[in-house]
């Protein structure tokens, strides 16, 4: 009857409304159940880093989607990896994707490093253009609180036969810290190139 139809329309409206929400990655299911109950299953976006653009910080998820900055306290803002060296402005509205492959690459690196970010005393990820032209490839660097620079290399969206994978770079980083205790030396900051460090973790 008309009630059933009305419920169908309501479910559709609910799904659409949730889809518009910047924190919602996808609406997995909208289910009607008897008597008058509607269940909604959502997949939420997970913040992975803060992009520094013109002295302001913009939170993004692992796909480079902008999240509402107002939802983060100053204490939370500090906890996330910071991505610098991004020249393009953020999207106008939260929930939109930052149309810059460097943001997506940086966010993927940040997401992969999240479990070790604080332990390894990492401070920020920096995108460095390899040449002046807009089409030039970007090199990523990790910087520690102690001032050491770790050359990450190309971002994960660029596939190069000679370039270690994202997982391999993280394994090399973990292995280095296992063997040396930290990324900074007792003598002070250093430069490491992840692409030149030995490969797999020895178990």
N, C-alpha and C positions, 0 to 999 in steps of 0.2 A: 504494500500500500504506500500512501504518500509518506508515512513515517520512514519507511525503509529508504525511499528515494532521498529524503531529507538527510538521513544519516550518511548515505553515499556522498552527497554533496559536501556535508560537513567534513568527512574524512579527507576528501580531496582538498578542501580549503585548509585544513589543519596541516596536511603534508606540505602544501605550497607555502604556508606561513612559516613553518619550521625551516624549510629549505632556504628562505630568505635570511635566516638568522646567521650572523657572521661566525658564530661558534659552531654551527652545525655543518659537518662535512657531508653527511648524507642521511636522508630519512630511510631507515632500513625497512620499516613496516608500520602501517597504521591499521590496527585491528579493532573491529567492533566485537564486543562480547555482550551476551545477554545479562541483565536486562538493559541498562542504559550506560554502558561503559565503553570508553574508547582507550585503547592502549597504543602508545606511540613509542617506537624504538628508534633511538638516534645514535649516530656515530659522531662523536665530538672531535673537533680539531684540537691538536696538541701543540702548544707553543714550543718552538725549539730555539729561537734566537731573537735578538733585538738588533734591527738594522739601524745603524747610525746614519742619519741623513740631515745635513744642515743643523748640527747640534741637537737634533731631536732623536729619540729612540722609538722605533716602530716594531712592534712584535709581529712575527710571522710564524706560520707552521712549516712543516717539512716540505710542503709543495710551494712555498713562497706566497701563501695567501695571507693578506693583512688581517690582523685581529684587532679588536678595540683596545687601544692603549689605555683608556680610562679604567679598564678592568684590572690593571696591574698596579699594585702598591709599589712605592719606591724600593722597598726591601725585595719584592719579587723581581722587579726589573733588573736588579743587580745580579741575581742568581743565574740569569741566562747568559749564554754565550753572546758576544757582541760581534756584529759583522760590520766592518768598515771598508771604505774604498768604493762604495756604490754611488755612481754619479746620477742615476735616474731617480726622479721623484716617485714617492709611493703612490699607489692608487688613491683615488679620492675617497672611496668608502671601504670600511672594513668588510671582509667577505669576498673582496675582489683579489685577483692574483696580481702580484707585482710582475709586470711584463719585462723582466730582465733576467736572462739566464744566469747571471752572476749571483742574483739573490737566491734563485732556486738551487744552484750549486752550493753556495755558502750555507744555506739552510740544511741541505742534505749532509754536509760535512758536520755541521753543528749537531744535528740529530744523532749521527753516528758516534760523536764524541761525548754526548750527554752523560753516559755512565762514568766517564773518567775525567770530565771537565774540571771538577773541583779538586780531585785527588792529584791530578797532574799539574795543578796550579796554572791552568791556562787562563789567559786574560781576554784575548780577542782574536778573531779571524780577519785577515786583511786580503782584499781582492786587489791584485796589482796587474795593471795592463802590461803586456809584454812589448807593446809598441804604441805609437801615438794614434793609430787609426782606430775608428770605432769597431771595426771587424776583427781587430787583433785579439789573439787568445789571452786569457786571463790566468795568471798564476795565483795560487792561494798560499798564504803564509799563516802559521799559528804563532802567536806571541804569548810568552808566559809572563806572570806577574814579576818575575825576576829579570825580565828584559831579554830572555833568549828568543831567538827566531828559529822556527822550524819550517823549512820549506816543504809544503804539502804537495805542490805541483798543480797539475790541471784538475779542474773540477770533475765530479763523477759523471756529468752528462756528456763529457767528451771521452770517447773511447780511443785509446792509442795502444797499439800492440806492446810498445816498450814500457808504457806507464803501469805501475802496480795498481791493482784495484783498490777501491775504498776500504774493503775489509782487510786487504793485505797491508795497506798503509797503517791502519789502526793496530794490526798485529805487530808491525815493526816498531811502532811507538811504544806499545805495551812491553815488548821484549827489551827495548832500550831502557825503560824505566825499571824493569825487573833487574837488569844487570847493573845499572848505575845508580839506582835509588831515586833519581829525579831528573828532570830535563835541564835544570840549572846546575852548573858546577859549583863547587865550593869556591873556585877562583872567580866566579861571576858569570855573566851571560855568555852564551855561545850560539853559533849557528849550526843547525843540523839539517841535512837534506834527507827526507824520508825515502826519496827515490833511490838513494845510494846506500841506505842502511841494509844490513842483511835481512833476509826474508822471514820465513815462518817462525812462530814461537816454538822453541824446543820444550816439549813437555817432559 
